[in-house]
Amino acid sequence: MLTKNNKKRKILVGNVKNIFRIIQSIPSKKAEPFKKWLAQVGKERIDEIENPELAQERMKAIYEKKGYPKDWIDKRLRVMAISQNLTDEWNKRGITKAKDFSILTAEISKATFGLTPTEYKEYKNIPKKSKINLRDHMTDLELIFTMLGERVTTEISEKEKPKGLVDNKKVAKRGGNVAGIARKKTEKELKRSVVSKNNNLNKIPKIKKLKN
């Protein structure tokens, strides 16, 4: 990896999964609290598979700790459910690659808001290469129109049963257009843009740097 002085140095690195595996293999008693935490998290995920409502309650608690209002949280969770229904519908239509899911989602977003998710993140000044979820930074109205575009897309797809990426893109654009028309009418009544530059980056906990 490059240093600040543009010199290359060999560095041992690992992703989150690798780090957890390393922690599990450490024989020291000092690692026990981490191992117990990993076991607890594993148990909770298994419980959630058996009872999905537990996962919803966990998500509510996470957003509440970050300071989001309860009415916003309800909309955010509803967006998740609608998005999952759409993903399931796309699977039925032969869409299986992550890249294709991204293309279709971008099609709906562009038709709804005039921006792809990448452009939207840039508009909201969210770091480009981060894994931050754009929808965690949407206002109530942005979430509502997101739901509308994806739900209408799902309904059209269930009715017409498109095959392949090309046909599904057409359906995605149509679904997004319905939400886009509703957004423009809303903006006309409110005399302001629904698309907001605001983000919630202040709600994301900052990771403390370890002391040497």
C-alpha positions as CSV (number, residue, x, y, z in Angstrom):
1,M,0.0,0.0,0.0
2,L,1.1,3.6,-0.6
3,T,2.3,5.7,2.3
4,K,2.0,9.5,2.6
5,N,5.4,9.7,1.0
6,N,4.2,7.6,-2.0
7,K,6.4,4.6,-0.9
8,K,5.0,1.1,-1.2
9,R,5.0,-1.0,1.9
10,K,3.7,-4.5,2.6
11,I,0.9,-4.4,5.1
12,L,-1.2,-7.2,6.7
13,V,-4.9,-6.5,6.1
14,G,-8.2,-8.2,6.5
15,N,-11.9,-7.6,5.9
16,V,-14.4,-7.8,8.7
17,K,-15.0,-11.5,8.2
18,N,-11.2,-12.2,8.4
19,I,-10.8,-10.1,11.6
20,F,-13.6,-12.0,13.3
21,R,-12.0,-15.3,12.4
22,I,-8.7,-14.1,13.8
23,I,-10.4,-13.1,17.1
24,Q,-12.0,-16.5,17.3
25,S,-8.6,-18.2,17.1
26,I,-6.9,-16.1,19.8
27,P,-6.3,-18.3,22.9
28,S,-5.9,-15.3,25.3
29,K,-8.5,-14.7,28.0
30,K,-8.5,-11.0,26.9
31,A,-10.3,-12.2,23.7
32,E,-13.2,-13.8,25.6
33,P,-15.4,-10.7,25.7
34,F,-15.2,-10.5,21.9
35,K,-15.9,-14.2,21.4
36,K,-18.9,-14.0,23.7
37,W,-20.2,-11.0,21.7
38,L,-19.7,-12.9,18.4
39,A,-21.6,-15.8,19.9
40,Q,-24.4,-13.5,21.0
41,V,-24.7,-11.9,17.6
42,G,-24.8,-15.3,15.9
43,K,-27.6,-16.4,18.2
44,E,-29.6,-13.2,17.5
45,R,-29.3,-13.7,13.7
46,I,-30.5,-17.3,14.0
47,D,-33.4,-16.1,16.2
48,E,-34.3,-13.5,13.5
49,I,-34.3,-16.2,10.8
50,E,-36.9,-18.1,12.8
51,N,-38.9,-14.9,13.7
52,P,-38.3,-12.0,11.1
53,E,-40.1,-9.5,13.4
54,L,-37.1,-9.6,15.7
55,A,-35.0,-8.3,12.9
56,Q,-37.4,-5.4,12.4
57,E,-37.3,-4.6,16.1
58,R,-33.5,-4.6,16.0
59,M,-33.4,-2.2,13.1
60,K,-35.8,0.1,14.9
61,A,-33.5,0.1,18.0
62,I,-30.5,0.9,15.8
63,Y,-32.1,3.9,14.1
64,E,-33.5,5.1,17.5
65,K,-30.0,5.1,19.0
66,K,-28.8,7.2,16.0
67,G,-31.4,9.8,16.8
68,Y,-33.9,9.3,14.0
69,P,-37.6,10.1,14.8
70,K,-40.0,7.2,15.1
71,D,-42.2,8.3,12.2
72,W,-39.2,8.4,9.9
73,I,-38.1,5.0,11.1
74,D,-41.5,3.5,10.3
75,K,-41.2,4.8,6.7
76,R,-37.6,3.6,6.4
77,L,-38.5,0.0,7.5
78,R,-41.5,0.1,5.0
79,V,-39.1,1.1,2.2
80,M,-36.9,-1.9,3.1
81,A,-39.9,-4.3,2.9
82,I,-41.1,-2.9,-0.4
83,S,-37.5,-3.0,-1.8
84,Q,-37.2,-6.7,-0.7
85,N,-40.6,-7.5,-2.5
86,L,-39.2,-5.9,-5.6
87,T,-36.0,-7.8,-5.4
88,D,-38.0,-11.1,-5.0
89,E,-40.0,-10.1,-8.1
90,W,-36.9,-9.4,-10.1
91,N,-35.5,-12.8,-9.1
92,K,-38.7,-14.4,-10.6
93,R,-38.1,-12.5,-13.8
94,G,-34.5,-13.9,-14.2
95,I,-32.6,-11.0,-12.6
96,T,-29.9,-12.6,-10.4
97,K,-26.7,-10.5,-10.8
98,A,-26.0,-7.7,-8.4
99,K,-25.0,-5.4,-11.3
100,D,-28.4,-5.9,-12.9
101,F,-30.2,-5.1,-9.7
102,S,-28.2,-1.9,-9.5
103,I,-29.0,-1.0,-13.1
104,L,-32.8,-1.5,-12.5
105,T,-32.7,0.4,-9.2
106,A,-30.9,3.3,-10.9
107,E,-33.6,3.3,-13.7
108,I,-36.3,3.8,-11.1
109,S,-34.4,6.4,-9.2
110,K,-33.6,8.4,-12.4
111,A,-37.3,8.4,-13.4
112,T,-38.5,9.3,-9.9
113,F,-36.0,11.9,-8.9
114,G,-34.0,12.7,-12.0
115,L,-30.9,11.3,-10.4
116,T,-29.3,7.9,-10.2
117,P,-28.3,6.7,-6.7
118,T,-24.6,7.6,-7.5
119,E,-25.6,11.1,-8.6
120,Y,-28.0,11.4,-5.6
121,K,-25.2,10.6,-3.1
122,E,-23.0,13.2,-4.8
123,Y,-25.8,15.7,-4.6
124,K,-26.2,15.0,-0.8
125,N,-22.4,15.2,-0.4
126,I,-22.1,11.6,0.7
127,P,-18.7,10.0,0.2
128,K,-18.7,8.3,-3.2
129,K,-16.8,5.1,-2.4
130,S,-18.5,4.6,1.0
131,K,-21.0,1.8,1.8
132,I,-23.3,4.4,3.3
133,N,-26.9,3.7,2.4
134,L,-28.4,6.6,0.5
135,R,-31.9,5.9,1.9
136,D,-30.7,6.5,5.4
137,H,-30.2,10.1,4.3
138,M,-33.5,10.7,2.7
139,T,-36.3,12.9,4.0
140,D,-39.8,11.6,4.6
141,L,-41.0,12.7,1.2
142,E,-38.0,11.2,-0.5
143,L,-38.7,7.9,1.2
144,I,-42.4,8.1,0.2
145,F,-41.6,8.6,-3.5
146,T,-39.0,5.9,-3.4
147,M,-41.6,3.5,-2.1
148,L,-44.1,4.6,-4.7
149,G,-41.7,4.1,-7.6
150,E,-40.6,0.6,-6.4
151,R,-44.1,-0.6,-5.5
152,V,-45.6,0.5,-8.8
153,T,-42.7,-1.3,-10.6
154,T,-43.4,-4.4,-8.6
155,E,-47.1,-4.3,-9.5
156,I,-46.4,-3.8,-13.2
157,S,-43.9,-6.6,-13.2
158,E,-46.3,-9.0,-11.5
159,K,-48.9,-8.2,-14.1
160,E,-46.8,-8.3,-17.2
161,K,-44.0,-10.7,-16.2
162,P,-41.2,-9.2,-18.2
163,K,-38.2,-11.4,-19.1
164,G,-34.5,-10.3,-19.1
165,L,-32.8,-7.1,-18.3
166,V,-34.0,-5.0,-21.3
167,D,-37.7,-5.6,-20.6
168,N,-37.3,-5.2,-16.9
169,K,-35.6,-1.8,-17.5
170,K,-38.6,-0.6,-19.4
171,V,-40.9,-1.7,-16.5
172,A,-38.6,0.0,-14.0
173,K,-38.7,3.2,-15.9
174,R,-42.5,3.1,-16.1
175,G,-42.8,2.5,-12.4
176,G,-40.3,5.3,-11.6
177,N,-42.2,7.7,-14.0
178,V,-45.4,7.3,-12.0
179,A,-43.5,8.4,-8.9
180,G,-41.7,11.1,-10.9
181,I,-45.0,12.7,-12.1
182,A,-46.4,12.6,-8.5
183,R,-43.1,14.2,-7.2
184,K,-43.4,17.0,-9.8
185,K,-47.0,17.7,-8.9
186,T,-46.0,17.7,-5.2
187,E,-43.2,20.2,-5.9
188,K,-45.6,22.5,-7.7
189,E,-48.0,22.5,-4.7
190,L,-45.2,23.0,-2.2
191,K,-43.2,25.4,-4.4
192,R,-40.0,23.7,-3.5
193,S,-38.0,20.7,-4.6
194,V,-38.6,17.3,-2.9
195,V,-35.0,16.3,-3.7
196,S,-33.0,17.5,-0.7
197,K,-29.3,18.1,-0.2
198,N,-29.6,17.3,3.4
199,N,-27.9,14.2,4.8
200,N,-27.7,12.5,8.2
201,L,-23.9,12.0,8.3
202,N,-23.9,13.5,11.8
203,K,-26.0,10.5,13.0
204,I,-23.3,8.0,12.0
205,P,-21.0,7.1,15.0
206,K,-17.4,8.0,14.4
207,I,-14.8,5.2,14.9
208,K,-12.2,6.3,17.5
209,K,-8.6,5.9,16.4
210,L,-6.6,3.4,18.4
211,K,-3.7,4.7,20.3
212,N,-0.2,3.3,19.4
